[in-house]
Amino acid sequence: MSKYLLIALLMLNGCTTQVHLITQGYTLEQTNEISNKITNAGFKVIPTSIGIPPHYPQSVLALNPAHSAPQDVPTIQRILTSLYQLH
């Protein structure tokens, strides 16, 4: 498995979608860049430091079943894809 793991979890909270961001293996600079891009897209970013099972792919986008803004998923996917293309 790659040294880097990025997980963005979308959670609905009031009017603002929260993105719980797990950036295991990323530097502080890379983590800040990811967080800033997601924040600038209108999301509230919550850094989360939890252990991730080794069978997860390199990057994951998980959605809370109660999340009611389906347009958030492609937005986060575009942000993450653009970041991967830069690095």
Secondary structure, DSSP 8 states (H G I E B T S, - for coil): --S--EEEEEEEETTEEEEEEE-TT--HHHHHHHHHHHHHTT-EEEE------TTS-SEEEEE-TT---TTHHHHHHHHHHHHHHH-
